[in-house]
Amino acid sequence: MEAELKQHDVKVRLSEDVRARLLDSARANSRSLNGEINFHLKMAMHEDSFDRNQHDSAPPSKT
């Protein structure tokens, strides 16, 4: 059975210390995610370049 959920606006006051820690954590997570994305993009670009170089240097097929 599915429960119907309603969205409520909730306001919470955070101490400056908690707010700063949350922001630091969010920034660290963002940097980590950006690093992962960049790594995979570089790998994909390297593989694409490698595939093109292999295709360009491959002997002509005998068909």
Phi and psi in degrees as a GROMACS rama.xvg file:
@    title "Ramachandran Plot"
@    xaxis  label "Phi"
@    yaxis  label "Psi"
@TYPE xy
-92.3918  134.459  GLU-2
-92.7259  139.956  ALA-3
-85.8266  124.521  GLU-4
-107.906  136.754  LEU-5
-111.201  139.15  LYS-6
-82.1041  133.887  GLN-7
-124.619  141.352  HIS-8
-80.6285  124.721  ASP-9
-123.641  128.381  VAL-10
-107.665  130.401  LYS-11
-127.778  134.641  VAL-12
-93.1448  125.975  ARG-13
-109.804  145.356  LEU-14
-68.8227  157.571  SER-15
-58.5801  -36.7886  GLU-16
-63.7779  -47.1482  ASP-17
-65.4144  -42.3011  VAL-18
-60.2837  -44.7665  ARG-19
-63.5264  -41.8141  ALA-20
-65.5979  -39.8601  ARG-21
-63.3857  -43.0558  LEU-22
-64.768  -42.6338  LEU-23
-61.1749  -42.5658  ASP-24
-64.896  -42.1326  SER-25
-63.493  -41.7878  ALA-26
-64.3408  -42.5185  ARG-27
-63.6858  -42.2198  ALA-28
-63.6821  -39.0968  ASN-29
-65.0182  -44.3246  SER-30
-62.6243  -41.8414  ARG-31
-63.464  -44.754  SER-32
-64.5202  -42.3916  LEU-33
-61.8091  -38.8458  ASN-34
-62.6118  -42.9017  GLY-35
-62.2475  -45.0817  GLU-36
-61.9123  -46.8754  ILE-37
-61.7092  -41.0977  ASN-38
-59.442  -48.6193  PHE-39
-68.354  -35.2603  HIS-40
-63.9867  -44.2936  LEU-41
-62.5059  -41.4627  LYS-42
-64.0871  -42.2365  MET-43
-65.4037  -40.3642  ALA-44
-66.7302  -39.155  MET-45
-63.9959  -45.4806  HIS-46
-63.8294  -40.1985  GLU-47
-63.4582  -44.2602  ASP-48
-64.0884  -42.3261  SER-49
-62.7062  -44.5913  PHE-50
-61.5749  -42.2663  ASP-51
-65.9481  -40.8972  ARG-52
-65.0551  -38.9463  ASN-53
-64.957  -41.857  GLN-54
-66.1911  -41.832  HIS-55
-67.7907  -32.106  ASP-56
-97.066  -0.987269  SER-57
-72.3514  141.938  ALA-58
-64.4801  151.046  PRO-59
-60.3759  142.366  PRO-60
-74.3727  149.222  SER-61
-98.7005  89.1383  LYS-62
